[in-house]
Amino acid sequence: MTSTGRTDRWLRAHPVVPDVLLALAIAAVAGPLSLEILRAATSPAWVLWTAGLCGLVVLAAVALRRIATEAAFVLATLAMSVTVALPNTMIRTAGLGLADAGAEMEIPLFFLPSSAVYLVLLYAVATQCSPAKSLLALGISLAGAVLCTARTATAYGALPAGWLTLLLALLALVAAVAGTWSVGRSHFDRRQRQAEEAAEAAERAVTGERQRIARDMHDIVAHSLAVIVRQAEGGAAIAAKSPDRAAEALSVIAGTAREALTDMRGTLQVLRESSPQEAVQPSLAAIPALVERVRATGVDVRLTEQGTPVAMTPGAATAAYRVVQEALTNSVKHAGSNPTVTITVEHSPRTSVVTVADNGGNAEDRPAMPGAGAGLRGAEERVHAAGGTFEAGPADGGFRVRAQWHARDRQG
């Protein structure tokens, strides 16, 4: 992890630190100007001290805006309420350097520059609280803007522009409050959408993992049971005439069952692991062992492998194994007696092709083993997910399954 990433994580774990720094930065900018205005005021000392203290309270609330958003807003609102309730404060323009001593005049103070920090607290509520609480904060802020302007109106006899200035000040305050709240709610809505999209993506990932596990379980169980049934039927037929061959069939059944149990444990293990993608999946190297298991049932299986899968991804290799497994299972289940199955695995610098075809066996004594086609659909989904193409259907009196991957799909 980079130093920037570590810093971001630390700041998210300690949100009060950047908020304290923000409060100090605002105080450094607005504080001196607020003090300058208070020194030019003509109000009693207790009024000025109270106004300054309320400004400090609002600044302090900024440091709590994320760890205690609602409490910080309430604290700032109380401080602003006290400020609005104070007697009107008049400011000598000469004290601010706005006029010569001979043309000195007094103007009413609407609010201290530090009081504008209240908008930071309103923004925090808008971005972090529920819609109801956010609307309540907006209403309180708008009411405060109206009260602040109305309270100052009592001193407007000192202003030549009087009520026009009052109206402009009110519009400015309302615009500042409404604009701040709107920006905050827009940020809140955007975060909500992002959270919903993340939840949907997680749900899709969970669904995809369930489907993958279901496909794995189907492949394991269907293939193993097909081999076991074939061996059991053959063993039962020859038990009286050839005990040795019947014992061999039982040995194959036991071996197939053990391998199925091992595969099932590996598949189900992903349900208990935090990183399912680390579970071991079969690949091309396991195809010869798969072929030998099927041959032990009496099916004539011929495997041909050409080339080296230098560019084949692990996902494509697993999909190729499952294609061969499903095709062999269907041949054992649905082909007639003495079928011949040909498996061809061809690799070139540009493509990898896996083809499994059977000749249908003896059509007159094909076993009536049910099948819903779920295995072929699962194989097709695996191939497509790994960037390949899939074909399956009758061919030359039997059935053929073909999967192909192009180098550009694997590397893209």
C-alpha beads as a LAMMPS data file, in Angstrom:
LAMMPS data file: protein, C-alpha beads

412 atoms
411 bonds

1 atom types
1 bond types

-500.0 500.0 xlo xhi
-500.0 500.0 ylo yhi
-500.0 500.0 zlo zhi

Masses

1 110.0

Atoms # bond

1 1 1 0.000 0.000 0.000
2 1 1 1.342 3.481 -0.905
3 1 1 1.950 6.207 1.640
4 1 1 -1.015 8.130 0.206
5 1 1 -3.264 5.107 0.729
6 1 1 -2.071 4.725 4.316
7 1 1 -2.664 8.422 4.961
8 1 1 -6.206 8.208 3.565
9 1 1 -6.990 5.193 5.745
10 1 1 -5.615 6.934 8.829
11 1 1 -7.621 10.089 8.137
12 1 1 -10.813 8.052 7.650
13 1 1 -10.161 6.321 10.971
14 1 1 -9.520 9.683 12.718
15 1 1 -11.936 12.164 11.087
16 1 1 -11.660 14.635 13.942
17 1 1 -8.064 15.473 12.943
18 1 1 -8.824 17.033 9.529
19 1 1 -11.899 18.727 11.010
20 1 1 -9.804 20.343 13.758
21 1 1 -7.333 21.502 11.119
22 1 1 -10.231 22.914 9.086
23 1 1 -11.542 24.804 12.120
24 1 1 -8.076 26.257 12.788
25 1 1 -7.702 27.286 9.145
26 1 1 -11.074 29.054 9.175
27 1 1 -10.190 30.752 12.455
28 1 1 -6.914 31.982 10.939
29 1 1 -8.793 33.526 8.003
30 1 1 -12.026 34.807 9.575
31 1 1 -10.786 35.412 13.123
32 1 1 -8.682 38.534 12.564
33 1 1 -11.418 40.177 10.471
34 1 1 -14.034 39.406 13.125
35 1 1 -11.805 40.904 15.847
36 1 1 -11.253 44.018 13.743
37 1 1 -15.015 44.472 13.406
38 1 1 -15.574 43.997 17.144
39 1 1 -12.933 46.654 17.957
40 1 1 -14.799 49.115 15.712
41 1 1 -18.162 48.404 17.396
42 1 1 -19.889 50.797 19.780
43 1 1 -21.890 48.223 21.769
44 1 1 -21.264 47.483 25.457
45 1 1 -18.330 45.232 26.242
46 1 1 -20.481 42.317 27.394
47 1 1 -22.276 42.259 24.028
48 1 1 -18.979 42.143 22.148
49 1 1 -17.541 39.464 24.417
50 1 1 -20.691 37.349 24.030
51 1 1 -20.657 37.696 20.231
52 1 1 -16.986 36.719 20.109
53 1 1 -17.568 33.720 22.390
54 1 1 -20.458 32.520 20.211
55 1 1 -18.194 32.760 17.179
56 1 1 -15.639 30.557 18.915
57 1 1 -18.367 28.008 19.765
58 1 1 -19.389 27.789 16.105
59 1 1 -15.758 27.260 15.121
60 1 1 -15.365 24.555 17.767
61 1 1 -18.462 22.789 16.417
62 1 1 -16.684 22.365 13.086
63 1 1 -14.242 19.966 14.768
64 1 1 -17.203 17.697 15.649
65 1 1 -19.035 17.874 12.327
66 1 1 -18.334 14.250 11.335
67 1 1 -18.018 12.392 14.633
68 1 1 -21.102 14.063 16.143
69 1 1 -22.873 15.813 13.287
70 1 1 -26.230 16.438 14.929
71 1 1 -24.730 17.589 18.243
72 1 1 -22.357 19.943 16.417
73 1 1 -25.232 21.485 14.459
74 1 1 -27.346 21.963 17.584
75 1 1 -24.389 23.569 19.398
76 1 1 -23.761 25.952 16.514
77 1 1 -27.484 26.751 16.244
78 1 1 -27.636 27.679 19.938
79 1 1 -24.585 29.912 19.556
80 1 1 -26.114 31.643 16.534
81 1 1 -29.420 32.081 18.372
82 1 1 -27.639 33.888 21.178
83 1 1 -25.874 36.084 18.627
84 1 1 -29.173 37.020 16.950
85 1 1 -30.751 37.783 20.337
86 1 1 -28.002 40.276 21.290
87 1 1 -28.736 43.997 21.008
88 1 1 -27.955 45.582 17.664
89 1 1 -24.294 46.315 17.239
90 1 1 -23.273 49.454 15.395
91 1 1 -19.885 49.710 13.694
92 1 1 -17.923 52.929 13.145
93 1 1 -16.842 53.019 9.504
94 1 1 -13.779 55.038 10.384
95 1 1 -12.657 52.246 12.666
96 1 1 -12.630 49.926 9.680
97 1 1 -10.787 52.416 7.468
98 1 1 -13.895 52.952 5.303
99 1 1 -14.221 56.746 5.868
100 1 1 -12.301 59.770 7.054
101 1 1 -12.748 60.890 10.640
102 1 1 -14.695 63.926 9.500
103 1 1 -17.225 61.784 7.570
104 1 1 -17.578 59.021 10.120
105 1 1 -20.865 57.115 10.237
106 1 1 -22.228 54.007 11.913
107 1 1 -23.752 50.953 10.228
108 1 1 -25.487 47.945 11.814
109 1 1 -23.677 44.627 12.013
110 1 1 -25.575 41.746 10.389
111 1 1 -23.206 39.055 11.656
112 1 1 -19.520 38.449 12.181
113 1 1 -17.513 36.870 9.326
114 1 1 -16.813 33.899 11.595
115 1 1 -20.569 33.252 11.758
116 1 1 -20.487 32.154 8.112
117 1 1 -18.876 28.948 9.421
118 1 1 -22.417 27.914 10.361
119 1 1 -22.856 26.931 6.708
120 1 1 -20.173 24.265 7.170
121 1 1 -22.343 22.637 9.861
122 1 1 -25.434 22.840 7.653
123 1 1 -23.484 21.158 4.848
124 1 1 -22.401 18.384 7.231
125 1 1 -26.010 17.669 8.221
126 1 1 -27.123 17.696 4.578
127 1 1 -24.436 15.186 3.563
128 1 1 -24.656 12.797 6.522
129 1 1 -28.127 12.842 8.051
130 1 1 -31.477 11.459 6.968
131 1 1 -33.738 13.489 4.646
132 1 1 -36.076 14.420 7.523
133 1 1 -33.262 15.735 9.730
134 1 1 -31.675 17.461 6.777
135 1 1 -34.909 19.290 5.951
136 1 1 -35.294 20.278 9.596
137 1 1 -31.783 21.756 9.561
138 1 1 -32.628 23.657 6.370
139 1 1 -35.767 25.088 7.957
140 1 1 -33.865 26.186 11.078
141 1 1 -31.165 27.815 8.971
142 1 1 -33.668 29.706 6.808
143 1 1 -35.525 30.864 9.910
144 1 1 -32.215 32.056 11.344
145 1 1 -31.492 34.055 8.194
146 1 1 -34.895 35.754 8.391
147 1 1 -34.543 36.469 12.122
148 1 1 -31.038 37.848 11.696
149 1 1 -32.213 40.258 9.022
150 1 1 -35.364 41.224 10.923
151 1 1 -33.389 41.840 14.123
152 1 1 -30.984 44.124 12.280
153 1 1 -33.869 46.030 10.667
154 1 1 -34.484 47.927 13.901
155 1 1 -31.209 49.796 13.349
156 1 1 -31.802 50.716 9.734
157 1 1 -32.564 54.299 10.502
158 1 1 -28.816 54.855 10.272
159 1 1 -28.623 53.698 6.676
160 1 1 -29.623 55.865 3.744
161 1 1 -30.464 52.845 1.546
162 1 1 -32.485 51.305 4.401
163 1 1 -34.937 48.671 3.284
164 1 1 -33.335 47.977 -0.083
165 1 1 -30.131 47.000 1.660
166 1 1 -32.168 44.881 4.070
167 1 1 -33.878 43.012 1.216
168 1 1 -30.602 42.386 -0.578
169 1 1 -29.042 41.086 2.633
170 1 1 -31.978 38.733 3.202
171 1 1 -31.796 37.371 -0.348
172 1 1 -28.050 36.814 0.007
173 1 1 -28.472 34.905 3.274
174 1 1 -31.291 32.739 1.910
175 1 1 -29.316 31.979 -1.251
176 1 1 -26.240 31.007 0.782
177 1 1 -28.269 28.696 3.032
178 1 1 -30.259 27.069 0.225
179 1 1 -27.201 26.659 -1.980
180 1 1 -25.154 25.054 0.783
181 1 1 -27.955 22.628 1.625
182 1 1 -28.506 21.718 -2.039
183 1 1 -24.840 20.916 -2.583
184 1 1 -24.822 18.790 0.570
185 1 1 -27.924 16.821 -0.449
186 1 1 -26.476 16.265 -3.902
187 1 1 -23.394 14.747 -2.278
188 1 1 -25.603 12.630 -0.005
189 1 1 -27.635 11.328 -2.958
190 1 1 -24.481 10.504 -4.900
191 1 1 -23.099 8.506 -1.978
192 1 1 -26.413 6.669 -1.664
193 1 1 -26.327 5.716 -5.333
194 1 1 -22.750 4.519 -5.015
195 1 1 -23.656 2.430 -1.973
196 1 1 -26.628 0.903 -3.798
197 1 1 -24.479 0.125 -6.839
198 1 1 -21.854 -1.489 -4.602
199 1 1 -24.534 -3.574 -2.882
200 1 1 -25.926 -4.682 -6.247
201 1 1 -22.433 -5.586 -7.449
202 1 1 -21.850 -7.612 -4.287
203 1 1 -25.187 -9.366 -4.761
204 1 1 -24.287 -10.178 -8.353
205 1 1 -20.949 -11.546 -7.187
206 1 1 -22.662 -13.738 -4.583
207 1 1 -25.171 -14.970 -7.168
208 1 1 -22.384 -15.710 -9.622
209 1 1 -20.457 -17.636 -6.974
210 1 1 -23.545 -19.661 -6.087
211 1 1 -24.084 -20.494 -9.742
212 1 1 -20.450 -21.518 -10.091
213 1 1 -20.714 -23.795 -7.045
214 1 1 -23.953 -25.258 -8.407
215 1 1 -22.242 -25.988 -11.730
216 1 1 -19.281 -27.586 -9.950
217 1 1 -21.581 -29.741 -7.839
218 1 1 -23.543 -30.811 -10.903
219 1 1 -20.368 -31.725 -12.781
220 1 1 -18.962 -33.712 -9.881
221 1 1 -22.134 -35.513 -8.879
222 1 1 -23.458 -36.214 -12.388
223 1 1 -20.146 -37.521 -13.671
224 1 1 -19.381 -39.651 -10.624
225 1 1 -22.857 -41.145 -10.397
226 1 1 -22.879 -41.944 -14.119
227 1 1 -19.613 -43.852 -13.758
228 1 1 -20.808 -45.578 -10.590
229 1 1 -24.132 -46.623 -12.161
230 1 1 -22.363 -47.931 -15.261
231 1 1 -19.918 -49.941 -13.190
232 1 1 -22.593 -51.233 -10.819
233 1 1 -24.761 -52.458 -13.679
234 1 1 -21.809 -54.113 -15.382
235 1 1 -20.589 -55.684 -12.158
236 1 1 -24.023 -57.062 -11.354
237 1 1 -24.286 -58.616 -14.810
238 1 1 -20.966 -60.447 -14.615
239 1 1 -20.763 -61.151 -10.866
240 1 1 -21.760 -64.811 -11.219
241 1 1 -19.596 -65.550 -14.267
242 1 1 -16.501 -63.470 -13.500
243 1 1 -16.013 -62.564 -9.831
244 1 1 -12.636 -60.965 -10.614
245 1 1 -14.146 -58.489 -13.059
246 1 1 -16.994 -57.775 -10.630
247 1 1 -14.420 -57.032 -7.925
248 1 1 -12.634 -54.717 -10.369
249 1 1 -15.915 -52.884 -10.982
250 1 1 -16.404 -52.446 -7.246
251 1 1 -12.871 -51.073 -6.992
252 1 1 -13.621 -48.528 -9.708
253 1 1 -16.851 -47.555 -7.906
254 1 1 -14.971 -47.040 -4.648
255 1 1 -12.250 -44.984 -6.338
256 1 1 -14.760 -42.828 -8.195
257 1 1 -16.732 -42.219 -4.998
258 1 1 -13.590 -41.205 -3.106
259 1 1 -12.563 -38.777 -5.840
260 1 1 -16.086 -37.337 -5.916
261 1 1 -15.974 -36.788 -2.151
262 1 1 -12.599 -35.064 -2.460
263 1 1 -13.888 -32.792 -5.236
264 1 1 -17.037 -31.989 -3.260
265 1 1 -15.023 -31.073 -0.162
266 1 1 -12.870 -28.759 -2.257
267 1 1 -15.923 -27.122 -3.817
268 1 1 -17.800 -26.707 -0.553
269 1 1 -14.688 -25.329 1.117
270 1 1 -15.189 -22.047 -0.727
271 1 1 -18.314 -21.496 1.349
272 1 1 -16.123 -21.274 4.445
273 1 1 -13.239 -19.316 2.959
274 1 1 -12.968 -15.541 2.782
275 1 1 -11.212 -15.783 -0.603
276 1 1 -13.145 -18.292 -2.762
277 1 1 -11.004 -17.504 -5.778
278 1 1 -8.068 -19.269 -4.058
279 1 1 -9.849 -22.639 -4.112
280 1 1 -8.040 -25.155 -6.311
281 1 1 -9.842 -25.852 -9.589
282 1 1 -9.152 -28.717 -12.023
283 1 1 -7.452 -27.895 -15.306
284 1 1 -6.095 -29.526 -18.467
285 1 1 -3.553 -31.598 -16.537
286 1 1 -6.405 -33.509 -14.860
287 1 1 -8.018 -34.644 -18.139
288 1 1 -5.928 -37.858 -18.543
289 1 1 -6.969 -39.085 -15.071
290 1 1 -10.588 -38.294 -15.935
291 1 1 -10.264 -40.321 -19.141
292 1 1 -8.838 -43.299 -17.267
293 1 1 -11.777 -43.346 -14.850
294 1 1 -14.239 -43.467 -17.723
295 1 1 -12.248 -46.120 -19.564
296 1 1 -12.507 -48.301 -16.477
297 1 1 -16.269 -48.427 -17.061
298 1 1 -15.726 -50.127 -20.390
299 1 1 -16.156 -47.053 -22.596
300 1 1 -13.615 -46.738 -25.402
301 1 1 -12.166 -43.244 -24.838
302 1 1 -9.424 -41.936 -27.126
303 1 1 -7.512 -38.830 -26.065
304 1 1 -5.360 -36.762 -28.400
305 1 1 -3.469 -33.689 -27.210
306 1 1 -1.505 -31.380 -29.503
307 1 1 0.474 -28.255 -28.742
308 1 1 1.112 -26.360 -25.533
309 1 1 -1.491 -24.074 -23.903
310 1 1 0.992 -21.264 -23.326
311 1 1 -1.618 -18.510 -23.499
312 1 1 -4.566 -20.292 -21.902
313 1 1 -5.831 -18.632 -18.727
314 1 1 -6.560 -20.678 -15.580
315 1 1 -10.257 -19.936 -16.036
316 1 1 -10.217 -21.233 -19.607
317 1 1 -8.286 -24.354 -18.538
318 1 1 -10.861 -25.110 -15.835
319 1 1 -13.691 -24.549 -18.323
320 1 1 -11.992 -26.925 -20.774
321 1 1 -11.765 -29.639 -18.120
322 1 1 -15.442 -29.202 -17.223
323 1 1 -16.420 -29.412 -20.898
324 1 1 -14.627 -32.738 -21.236
325 1 1 -16.115 -33.984 -17.962
326 1 1 -19.668 -33.063 -18.960
327 1 1 -19.310 -34.546 -22.453
328 1 1 -17.966 -37.827 -21.066
329 1 1 -20.759 -37.936 -18.490
330 1 1 -23.366 -37.538 -21.224
331 1 1 -21.707 -40.277 -23.309
332 1 1 -21.769 -42.666 -20.350
333 1 1 -25.380 -41.792 -19.505
334 1 1 -27.014 -41.490 -22.895
335 1 1 -24.962 -43.407 -25.480
336 1 1 -25.706 -47.025 -26.221
337 1 1 -23.452 -49.970 -25.414
338 1 1 -19.842 -50.003 -26.589
339 1 1 -19.625 -46.318 -27.486
340 1 1 -16.420 -44.777 -28.748
341 1 1 -15.551 -41.318 -27.478
342 1 1 -12.865 -39.195 -29.102
343 1 1 -11.347 -36.289 -27.203
344 1 1 -9.139 -33.842 -29.067
345 1 1 -7.313 -30.997 -27.347
346 1 1 -5.489 -28.773 -29.832
347 1 1 -3.393 -25.718 -29.055
348 1 1 -1.830 -23.239 -31.433
349 1 1 -0.315 -19.791 -30.885
350 1 1 -3.714 -18.256 -31.661
351 1 1 -6.361 -20.730 -30.505
352 1 1 -7.153 -23.597 -28.162
353 1 1 -9.866 -26.050 -29.201
354 1 1 -11.412 -28.874 -27.162
355 1 1 -13.660 -31.357 -28.995
356 1 1 -15.447 -34.364 -27.482
357 1 1 -17.485 -36.593 -29.828
358 1 1 -19.038 -40.045 -29.493
359 1 1 -20.462 -42.347 -32.148
360 1 1 -23.674 -43.016 -30.223
361 1 1 -22.838 -46.666 -29.451
362 1 1 -25.517 -49.278 -29.993
363 1 1 -28.689 -47.245 -30.465
364 1 1 -30.920 -50.213 -29.653
365 1 1 -29.867 -50.476 -26.037
366 1 1 -29.256 -46.906 -25.034
367 1 1 -29.929 -46.456 -21.287
368 1 1 -32.970 -44.435 -20.349
369 1 1 -31.148 -42.095 -17.964
370 1 1 -32.958 -38.756 -17.546
371 1 1 -31.249 -35.461 -18.147
372 1 1 -32.484 -31.871 -18.226
373 1 1 -29.561 -30.352 -20.136
374 1 1 -28.384 -28.340 -17.114
375 1 1 -24.881 -29.725 -17.472
376 1 1 -24.453 -28.500 -21.051
377 1 1 -25.880 -25.088 -20.132
378 1 1 -23.441 -24.869 -17.245
379 1 1 -20.544 -25.842 -19.527
380 1 1 -21.592 -23.200 -22.022
381 1 1 -21.727 -20.549 -19.288
382 1 1 -18.240 -21.543 -18.124
383 1 1 -16.821 -21.299 -21.630
384 1 1 -18.418 -17.926 -22.303
385 1 1 -17.256 -16.598 -18.926
386 1 1 -13.697 -17.609 -19.866
387 1 1 -13.961 -15.754 -23.195
388 1 1 -14.599 -18.734 -25.484
389 1 1 -17.254 -20.079 -27.837
390 1 1 -19.293 -23.245 -27.322
391 1 1 -21.143 -25.657 -29.599
392 1 1 -23.036 -28.851 -28.765
393 1 1 -25.368 -31.067 -30.755
394 1 1 -25.900 -34.345 -32.653
395 1 1 -23.183 -35.273 -35.137
396 1 1 -22.569 -38.438 -37.221
397 1 1 -25.041 -40.558 -35.278
398 1 1 -23.662 -39.491 -31.925
399 1 1 -23.107 -36.254 -30.072
400 1 1 -20.357 -33.650 -30.257
401 1 1 -19.282 -30.856 -27.929
402 1 1 -16.765 -28.234 -29.027
403 1 1 -15.238 -25.285 -27.166
404 1 1 -12.742 -22.810 -28.573
405 1 1 -10.720 -19.913 -27.201
406 1 1 -8.904 -17.305 -29.231
407 1 1 -5.664 -15.730 -28.059
408 1 1 -7.096 -12.206 -28.298
409 1 1 -9.954 -13.224 -25.951
410 1 1 -7.608 -14.688 -23.402
411 1 1 -5.229 -11.736 -23.397
412 1 1 -7.782 -8.939 -23.733

Bonds

1 1 1 2
2 1 2 3
3 1 3 4
4 1 4 5
5 1 5 6
6 1 6 7
7 1 7 8
8 1 8 9
9 1 9 10
10 1 10 11
11 1 11 12
12 1 12 13
13 1 13 14
14 1 14 15
15 1 15 16
16 1 16 17
17 1 17 18
18 1 18 19
19 1 19 20
20 1 20 21
21 1 21 22
22 1 22 23
23 1 23 24
24 1 24 25
25 1 25 26
26 1 26 27
27 1 27 28
28 1 28 29
29 1 29 30
30 1 30 31
31 1 31 32
32 1 32 33
33 1 33 34
34 1 34 35
35 1 35 36
36 1 36 37
37 1 37 38
38 1 38 39
39 1 39 40
40 1 40 41
41 1 41 42
42 1 42 43
43 1 43 44
44 1 44 45
45 1 45 46
46 1 46 47
47 1 47 48
48 1 48 49
49 1 49 50
50 1 50 51
51 1 51 52
52 1 52 53
53 1 53 54
54 1 54 55
55 1 55 56
56 1 56 57
57 1 57 58
58 1 58 59
59 1 59 60
60 1 60 61
61 1 61 62
62 1 62 63
63 1 63 64
64 1 64 65
65 1 65 66
66 1 66 67
67 1 67 68
68 1 68 69
69 1 69 70
70 1 70 71
71 1 71 72
72 1 72 73
73 1 73 74
74 1 74 75
75 1 75 76
76 1 76 77
77 1 77 78
78 1 78 79
79 1 79 80
80 1 80 81
81 1 81 82
82 1 82 83
83 1 83 84
84 1 84 85
85 1 85 86
86 1 86 87
87 1 87 88
88 1 88 89
89 1 89 90
90 1 90 91
91 1 91 92
92 1 92 93
93 1 93 94
94 1 94 95
95 1 95 96
96 1 96 97
97 1 97 98
98 1 98 99
99 1 99 100
100 1 100 101
101 1 101 102
102 1 102 103
103 1 103 104
104 1 104 105
105 1 105 106
106 1 106 107
107 1 107 108
108 1 108 109
109 1 109 110
110 1 110 111
111 1 111 112
112 1 112 113
113 1 113 114
114 1 114 115
115 1 115 116
116 1 116 117
117 1 117 118
118 1 118 119
119 1 119 120
120 1 120 121
121 1 121 122
122 1 122 123
123 1 123 124
124 1 124 125
125 1 125 126
126 1 126 127
127 1 127 128
128 1 128 129
129 1 129 130
130 1 130 131
131 1 131 132
132 1 132 133
133 1 133 134
134 1 134 135
135 1 135 136
136 1 136 137
137 1 137 138
138 1 138 139
139 1 139 140
140 1 140 141
141 1 141 142
142 1 142 143
143 1 143 144
144 1 144 145
145 1 145 146
146 1 146 147
147 1 147 148
148 1 148 149
149 1 149 150
150 1 150 151
151 1 151 152
152 1 152 153
153 1 153 154
154 1 154 155
155 1 155 156
156 1 156 157
157 1 157 158
158 1 158 159
159 1 159 160
160 1 160 161
161 1 161 162
162 1 162 163
163 1 163 164
164 1 164 165
165 1 165 166
166 1 166 167
167 1 167 168
168 1 168 169
169 1 169 170
170 1 170 171
171 1 171 172
172 1 172 173
173 1 173 174
174 1 174 175
175 1 175 176
176 1 176 177
177 1 177 178
178 1 178 179
179 1 179 180
180 1 180 181
181 1 181 182
182 1 182 183
183 1 183 184
184 1 184 185
185 1 185 186
186 1 186 187
187 1 187 188
188 1 188 189
189 1 189 190
190 1 190 191
191 1 191 192
192 1 192 193
193 1 193 194
194 1 194 195
195 1 195 196
196 1 196 197
197 1 197 198
198 1 198 199
199 1 199 200
200 1 200 201
201 1 201 202
202 1 202 203
203 1 203 204
204 1 204 205
205 1 205 206
206 1 206 207
207 1 207 208
208 1 208 209
209 1 209 210
210 1 210 211
211 1 211 212
212 1 212 213
213 1 213 214
214 1 214 215
215 1 215 216
216 1 216 217
217 1 217 218
218 1 218 219
219 1 219 220
220 1 220 221
221 1 221 222
222 1 222 223
223 1 223 224
224 1 224 225
225 1 225 226
226 1 226 227
227 1 227 228
228 1 228 229
229 1 229 230
230 1 230 231
231 1 231 232
232 1 232 233
233 1 233 234
234 1 234 235
235 1 235 236
236 1 236 237
237 1 237 238
238 1 238 239
239 1 239 240
240 1 240 241
241 1 241 242
242 1 242 243
243 1 243 244
244 1 244 245
245 1 245 246
246 1 246 247
247 1 247 248
248 1 248 249
249 1 249 250
250 1 250 251
251 1 251 252
252 1 252 253
253 1 253 254
254 1 254 255
255 1 255 256
256 1 256 257
257 1 257 258
258 1 258 259
259 1 259 260
260 1 260 261
261 1 261 262
262 1 262 263
263 1 263 264
264 1 264 265
265 1 265 266
266 1 266 267
267 1 267 268
268 1 268 269
269 1 269 270
270 1 270 271
271 1 271 272
272 1 272 273
273 1 273 274
274 1 274 275
275 1 275 276
276 1 276 277
277 1 277 278
278 1 278 279
279 1 279 280
280 1 280 281
281 1 281 282
282 1 282 283
283 1 283 284
284 1 284 285
285 1 285 286
286 1 286 287
287 1 287 288
288 1 288 289
289 1 289 290
290 1 290 291
291 1 291 292
292 1 292 293
293 1 293 294
294 1 294 295
295 1 295 296
296 1 296 297
297 1 297 298
298 1 298 299
299 1 299 300
300 1 300 301
301 1 301 302
302 1 302 303
303 1 303 304
304 1 304 305
305 1 305 306
306 1 306 307
307 1 307 308
308 1 308 309
309 1 309 310
310 1 310 311
311 1 311 312
312 1 312 313
313 1 313 314
314 1 314 315
315 1 315 316
316 1 316 317
317 1 317 318
318 1 318 319
319 1 319 320
320 1 320 321
321 1 321 322
322 1 322 323
323 1 323 324
324 1 324 325
325 1 325 326
326 1 326 327
327 1 327 328
328 1 328 329
329 1 329 330
330 1 330 331
331 1 331 332
332 1 332 333
333 1 333 334
334 1 334 335
335 1 335 336
336 1 336 337
337 1 337 338
338 1 338 339
339 1 339 340
340 1 340 341
341 1 341 342
342 1 342 343
343 1 343 344
344 1 344 345
345 1 345 346
346 1 346 347
347 1 347 348
348 1 348 349
349 1 349 350
350 1 350 351
351 1 351 352
352 1 352 353
353 1 353 354
354 1 354 355
355 1 355 356
356 1 356 357
357 1 357 358
358 1 358 359
359 1 359 360
360 1 360 361
361 1 361 362
362 1 362 363
363 1 363 364
364 1 364 365
365 1 365 366
366 1 366 367
367 1 367 368
368 1 368 369
369 1 369 370
370 1 370 371
371 1 371 372
372 1 372 373
373 1 373 374
374 1 374 375
375 1 375 376
376 1 376 377
377 1 377 378
378 1 378 379
379 1 379 380
380 1 380 381
381 1 381 382
382 1 382 383
383 1 383 384
384 1 384 385
385 1 385 386
386 1 386 387
387 1 387 388
388 1 388 389
389 1 389 390
390 1 390 391
391 1 391 392
392 1 392 393
393 1 393 394
394 1 394 395
395 1 395 396
396 1 396 397
397 1 397 398
398 1 398 399
399 1 399 400
400 1 400 401
401 1 401 402
402 1 402 403
403 1 403 404
404 1 404 405
405 1 405 406
406 1 406 407
407 1 407 408
408 1 408 409
409 1 409 410
410 1 410 411
411 1 411 412
